[in-house]
Every structure is written in structure tokens, then in C-alpha cells.
């Protein structure tokens, strides 16, 4: 990945307007509008039950809104399924880890690499062996480097199901990065990670931002949000109640009341 040109930073990469969603007649997302500027790291915060994960699911294409639109890179993707959004760089992680349990840790990373030779039946027979070997070698080198960064290289050949909860969380983040995201949606990426490792993960997210990846993350530890995120979007009861810096959010009565009531 390469850093964004200065003129690109701050330009909207995603704009959602009036998103709404209900579960059994209960409106869990009610007219949410969000603008995500390219090259920035945002926190999506709010008390439990605010609708944050549902909004993340809608943006990723996992759930269809009953109202509203989503534009990505200026293109209306409201009706795009999740796989199509992923192919265009909208990559997400989940609130609960979703590793491929019977694949090794290394295989979990390699399966996420996009546009691999052999992805289609035709490419199996038409891709030159030299190109196949080169791409495979590049992917292996990248995957092993990511594991080494988080002291998990010794786990490369272990089944993903044998990892600890925190290691599964890191694996999911790394697998998302292997998919070469342009917009990375993270649902509680630090949950279950050992406190000594959290700062390393935060440093890596900052590095991704510097390299041009735009990030929207749900996170409950507000101290982490304040030091990591450029801006926050605060939700409560299915609506957005504040947009701005974490410092400003701490001073807003509606935000304080939402957390106290929640």
C-alpha cells in the first residue's frame, strides 16, 4: 500500500444517507447519515443497543436497509451484496471472531488474498507457472511478515481453532488486511486482546491509515478511541447524536446522558 496524495485526504470515500433498519417492528437504525473521509480513522461509539453493529452490517452489505442509500467512491452501492463491496475494497471484521477453524493460521491469511491465479477455472489452465509461483511467494512472504509482527509466526501451521480468543481477533484483523482494503470496517477489533498487545494493534492501525487505508471502527474503550481516532460518530437509540472529536464528545450533554441512560 502507498500513502494517499495530500489532496485525497479528507475527500469522502463513503457517504450513507438516512439509513434505517428494523427487527420485528423495532426500529434499531433510524435515519442514520454518516460521511467517512478518505485516509482517516473514525470511531463509531455509543452505549450497548445503540445500533452500531447494525449500521456496520449495512455498510458492509451484510444487511439490507429498509431505507436510505450508501455511496462509495461516488458510486451508489446500496444494493450491492457484501462480496461485491469486498471486491471493491470494502472489507470488514466481525464482532465475534469468524476464523476458518479447520484451516491453519497461515491458510486463513492466504485465503483472503484477492485476484489470485487460479481463482477461476480458466486461470487454472492459462496462468503461467512462473507467475503463479511469484504471486504465491509474495502472498506467503506478506502473511508471514504480518504474523511475525504480532509474534504469531510459531502458530502459522496450527489450526485456527486452537488459538486463544485474543489471537483469533488479531488473526481476523490480519486476514482483513490481506484482502487489501481501501475501507476497513472493524467491529470491536480490540475485544479480548491482551492489554500488552493492544498498543501494538493500535500502532498497526495508525500505520494502515498512513498507508492510505480508511478505517471505521466500533470500540467501547473511550480512552483508546480518544488517542487513536481522528473523529467519532456517536449513536444512541438508533440515531446519530454527535459527530466530531472525542474531546468534544466528552463535553456534550446528550452524549453523557446517552451513556448514563444506556
Beta strands, then each sheet from edge to edge (+ up, - down):
strand 1: 12-23
strand 2: 26-37
strand 3: 41-45
strand 4: 67-72
strand 5: 75-76
strand 6: 90-92
strand 7: 183-187
strand 8: 214-218
strand 9: 231-236
strand 10: 239-244
sheet 1: 2+ 1- 4+ 5-
sheet 2: 6+ 7+ 8+ 3+ 9+ 10-
end
